[in-house]
Amino acid sequence: MVRFRLGLADLASTAFACSALQEAVLSIRMWTHPGYYAEQIPWFRRLRDDFELLDPADTGLLLSLVASNRWIPDFLTPRPSSPSPSFPDELAALRATPPELIRADLGRTYLPHDRVLPAPLREGLDDPARLLARIADAIEAYWDRCLAPAWWPRARSVLDADIVYRARRLAQGGADALFADIDPRLRWQQGTLTIAWDHWPDLPSGEVPVDGKGLVLVPTLFAQGAITAIEPGAAPLIIYPARGRATMAETVSPPPTDAALERLLGRARARLLVLLGEPASTTELARRLGVTPAAVSQHLGVLLQARLLHRARHGRSVLYARTALGDDLCRGNG
């Protein structure tokens, strides 16, 4: 296990981030280990045709990036440079990886468990810079064809909703409230955050000094439990399973609304209010309702003025959710 001793300055500097590149890379696990992420199966069944239309050399390279124990080389998921970096910016950071780091990172990922590097990676190490460029190109093609059109807007909504929820917990109840339900592998007690490494005996253990650098928390849809990344001079980073990830398996159809609620608010606003039991963006709401974002924005404005909704910003996203009054109105729905 790893122990982080966090002072008041560290807690005050605790930040959240959302990484499109991380999710793109970790999503490759769906093609190699789909049974671990059951809530994603309906989405990736729909994506299979597009995945199979990629260049076979690209898909072979992508699949080789996941070890048999689901580990992925660390260089593929550079630390987010801001709370919500764009995918092109993150991909540029990946392309700027020093080629001399790649061989050692691949060895740490595959050799302890698989004993050998996958052939596409082993053969590419004759020219690490070219291998890095090929990997980045394959990830970009995968993103553009498979993930960016529909999957990422939905996934982004879930991740942003998690961050808004966690940030509110931290603001209202401090570290005790934040870490109480974030993940069973995390334990907070008397200023020390402990993360269990029970399944990974080869990873580092002991107390890690934080020394005022703070903490970065990054939700993901592709992890079974919290994991950490430690870099000298940087704030410790903890990746944890996103709250609400099970909703990825839900159909896009909005739930039915009560006739009384529709008479009070109108059908469109009633459907929006029912949908907003969990935070969501205008884009996600428009997709689920099959209308334009402009139409959704008009109705959200009315519900905000009526104090049935509140909104919060994370990076470039604005998320809406019901207030206590909105919850009361929806309590008898359905």
SULZIRA-V114937 format. One line per field, one symbol per residue. psi: psi as a letter, one per 40 degrees, with the letter a starting at -180 (. if undefined). burial: + if it has 24 or more other ideal C-beta (glycine too) atoms within 12 Angstrom, else -. A space follows every 10 residues. Layout:
# SULZIRA-V114937
psi->???
burial->???
This chain:
# SULZIRA-V114937
psi->ihhhhhaddd ddehiiihhd ddddddeddd edfdeegdee ddddddeddd deeihddddd dddeehidee ihhdeegihh eidgiidddd dddddehhde eddddddddd dddeeiiidd dddeedgddd dddddddddd dddddddddd dddddddddd dddddddddd ddeadddded edidehhhhf ehhhhhfdeg eeiiiahhhd feeaihhhii efieiiiihh hheihihhhi hhheddedei iehiiiiidd ddddeidddd dddddfdiii idddddddef aidddddddd dddddefeii iihhbeihii iiidddddde deh.
burial->++++++---+ +--+++++++ ++++++++++ +++---+-++ --++--+--+ +--+---++- +++++++--+ ++++++++++ --+++-+--+ +-+++-+-+- -++-++++++ ------++-+ +--++--+-- ++-+++-+++ +++-++++-- ++++++++++ +++++++-++ ----+--++- -++-++-+-- -++++----+ -------+-+ --++++++++ ++++++++++ ----++++++ +++++-++-- -+-++-+--- +---+--+++ ++++++++++ +++++++++- -----+--++ --++---+++ ++-++-++++ +++--+--++ --+-
